[in-house]
Amino acid sequence: MKQNMATPMELRCWGSDWGLPSVHTESLIVLAYAKFSGAKVTVSPIDWTWKTLTATVPELVCGESTVTEPTQILNFMRKQRFNADYELTARQGADTMAYIALLEEKLRPALLHTFWVDAENYANLTRPWFASRSPFPLNFLVPRRHANMALSRILLTKGEAPLHRITEVEGKIYSDAKECLNLLSYRLGTANYFFGNSPASLDAFVFGFVAPLHKAGLPSSPLQSHLRQLANLTRFCDNILSVYFSSSHPGKPRPPPPVQETVDANLQKLTQLVNKESNLIEKMDDNLRSSPQHKPHRPDPKSSLANEKSSTPA
């Protein structure tokens, strides 16, 4: 059932830290898209509640509707006429889907390993953070449950039958992730956003995936070290935080520094993969922007920041 546009939307998610509105990738994606599209959401962190064990986050509640998973939540917001992708061409829409698939395939396994499987990071950063935000006795259960789920997901997506041990796929995981970051950096170039002067859903996904890696105080992370060499990607995250999540009136975001124009063989292969997926998606769906039919309200991020405080926790 279609909700009235005045129906308030509540977003349940993991809370803020590390200079981010949420430390959780999927939650960051939805929070960023809400800002980009002008959707007004009330953020309800699940920290220190019993939902830390049972909740599926992010979870958007609007009237009688409850939606989970970033892609489904973004689709729901579009139906409410909060559409950050309205001005994209069909080809750009296809590119968006191809790059999101690339993030899921190439970057997510390495992020799961970095935060949940790497022993040093888990013991010194991830486990203490999630334990400190879960009530007793869930503080003992929640981190281990997430770690087990992360390990299982990595092995199911990267291991072949019979399943490899995690040590046998680590090299491939991080090699793929670095190539993915290289491709994103090359595609972004000197621009502030991936398509034009306004951020769209691809920017929200890249921000959600990359920002925790950029901001977390990881004691051990070759992938974080690699990201820090890609100055335009880290500047991309910083600009979004400044323009859309800063409580003070931000200045005009500075453009990222130019990146090297040469592309290595692995990067060329990844580029060809994205182009191939993009062409296939475009042929399968010629109506990527069918909803909504009317141009939605797209507020100026600077003016909105001057007029209202962010709904995310400080």
N, C-alpha and C positions, 0 to 999 in steps of 0.2 A: 504493500500500500504506500502510495506516495505521500510523504510528509509535507505539511505546510512549511513554507520557508522560514516562518517565525518559530518553528519548533526548535528548542535548544538542543544542541549536540554536546554530549559528554564523551570525552576520550579517556579511557582508563589505560594507563601505561606505567612502565618503570620510570622512576623519578630522575632528577637532574644531578649532575656532578661533572667534574673535569672541564667545567666551562661550557657544558652542553645542556640543552633543555631535557635530554634523556640520554642515558648511557646505552640504550637499547636500540639496535639498528632499525627494526621494524617500527618502533615508536617514533624514531627520528624521521623516518620517511613520511609518516602521516602528519606529524607536527609541521614539517617543512611544507608539505603540499597544502595544508590548511592555510598557512601564512601566504603562500604564493597565490592561492585562489581567492583569498578574502573570506574564507569560511570562519565563522566565529565558533570556537569550541571551548568548552570548559574542561581543563585538564585535571584529572583525578588520579594522582599517583597511587599505586597499589603498595608502595613501600610501607613497612611496619603493619601490614594487615594480613589476615589469614588468606587473602587472595593471592599472596605471593606463591602459594603452592598450587592453587586450583585455577587461577584465572588464565585465560588465553589472551595475551596482550600483543599488540594493541587491540582494544575493543571499543567500538563506537556505538553509543546508545543515543537514539533519536526517537522520541516518542515510544512507539511499540516495537520499533526496529532495533535489532542488535546485530552489528556487523563486525566480523573479525578478518584478519589477514589484510595487509596493506593494499593489495590490488583491489579487493572487494570494497574496502573502505573508500578508496579513491573513486571507484565507479559509483558508489553511493553518493559521494559529494558532488560528482558531475551531474547526477540526476536531480540534485537540489540546485543546479545551475551554478555551482562553484567549480569552474572548469579552467584550470591553468593551461590546458592544451588547446584552447579554442582556436588560437591563431596558427597552429601547426598545419603544415601541408600533409597530405596523405603519406608522402615519402618520409617526412620527419616522424610521423606517427609510427611508421613501420620501423624506422631506425630506433625509435624509443623502445619498442618491444624487443628488438634484436639485442640492444645494449643491456637491457634488464636481464635477458636470458644469459648474456655473457657474465654479468655480475654474479648471478646465481650459480653458474657453472664453474667459473674460474676464481672468483674472489671469496665467496662465502666459505668454502671449505677451509681456506687459510685463516680467515677471521675466527672461525670456530676453534681451530687448532690453537691460534695465538692466545685467545682469551680463556679457553676451557681445557685444553689438553696439555699445552706447554706447562710443565711442572712448576717452574719458577714464577711464571705469570699467574697461574692459578693460585698458588700458595700465598703470594704477596699482594695481589691486586683483586682478582676476580672473586675468589672465595670470601675474603674478608668483606668486600663491598656488599655482596648479596646476602651474606650471613648477617651483617649489621643492619640490614633493612628487612629482615624477616623475624617475626616474633618467635620466642621460645615455644616449642622445641623445633619449629620449622627452620631455624637458623642452622640446624645440623643437616636437615634434609634437602632444602632447596638448592644449595650450591652443588651438592653431589648429584642430584637429579638432573640438573641442567648439564653438568659435565658428562654424565652417561649418555644423555640424549645427543649431545654434540659429537661425542666419539662414534656413536652408532650412525649418525647421519653422515659423517665423513666416510666411514667404511662402506656404507651402502652406496654412496654416490661415487666414490673414488676406487674402492676395492673391486676387483673382478672375482668371479667364481673360480676357485674357492676364495673367500675374503682374505685379503692380505692383512698382515699386522700393520698397526699404525706407523711403525718405523719404516716400513717398506714403501709407504706412499707419501711420506713427508716431503721428500725432494720434489716430486711431481706437483704436490699441492702448492708449494711456495714458488716454484718456477712458473706455474700457470698464473698465480696471483700477481707476480711481478710483471708478467707480460700484459695482463689485464690493466694494471695501473699505468703501464707505458702507453697502451692504446688509448685509455681515457685521457691521459695528459696530452697526447698528440692530437686527439680529436678536439679537445677544449682549446688548445693553442693559446692565443693571447686574449680570448674572449672572457667575459665575466660568467656567461652561461652557455649551455651547449647549443641552444637554438635562439639566436637573436638577442635582444636586449632584456627580455623578461624570462624568469625561470619557469620551467615546466616540470612535468612529472619525472622526466629523466634526471633533472637536477636534484629533485627530492630523493630519488633512489641513490644516486651517486653520493649525495651528502650523507644519507643514512648509513651507507656502507663505509665511507672513507673517514668521516668525522671522528668516530670513536678511535680508529687507528691513529689518527692525527693527534688527538687530545689526551688519550689515556697515558698515565705514567707507567708504562710497561718496563719492567726491569730487564726483559729479554725479548727483543723482537727485531730480527733482520728485515722483516717486512716493513716495520715502522721506519727503520733506517732507510730503506729504499724509497718509501713515500716521501721522506724529507728531502730527497734529491729532486723531487718533482715539484718545484716551487709553485707552479700554476695550480696544481691540485690542492695544495695546502692553503694557498691564497683564496681559492674558490670556496673552501669551507669557512675560512675566516670572514670572507665578505658576506656570506649568507648569515653567519652568526651576528655580524655587525649590523646589517641592514634589517634583518627580520626578527632577531631575538634580543637585541640590545635594548635596555630600558632607557638609555640616554639617546638623544637625537644623533644619529650617525652621520658622518660625512659621506661624500660620494666614494663608493668603493674603488680602490685603486686597481687598475688592470694588472693581471699577472704578467710576469716577465716573459719575453719570448722564449719559446722552446726550440730545441734543436730540430732542424727540418729533416734530417736523415732518419730513416726508419730501417731497423735491422730486419733480418729475414723472418724471425719469429713474429715481429710486429706486423709485417706484411701478411703473414698467414692469418693472424687474428683479424686484421682489417678485411681480408677476403672472406673470412667466416662471417663477420658481421654483415658485410654487403650481401652475401648469399642468403643469410637468414632474413635480412631486410627485404630483399626482392621477393622471397617466397611468401613472407607475411603480407606484403603489399598486393601480390596477386590473389591471395586467399581472401583478402578483406579490402574491398574498395570503399568501405563506408566507415572508416575508423573514427570519423568525427560526427557521427549521426546524432549524437545527443550531447548537449541540448540544442534546440533549434535557434534559441535566442542567445545573444551574446551576454554572458554573465557579468556581474559586477566585479571589476578588477581594481581594487583600491591601490593608491600610491603607497608603497610600503613606508616611505618617509613620513607622509602625512598621518598615516595610521599609527605610526609609532609616537608621533607627537600628541595624538589625541587619546590614546588608550594604552594601558600597560599590558605587557605580555601576560597571557593566561598561564604560562608555564611557571613552575615553582622557581624561586630564586636559587 
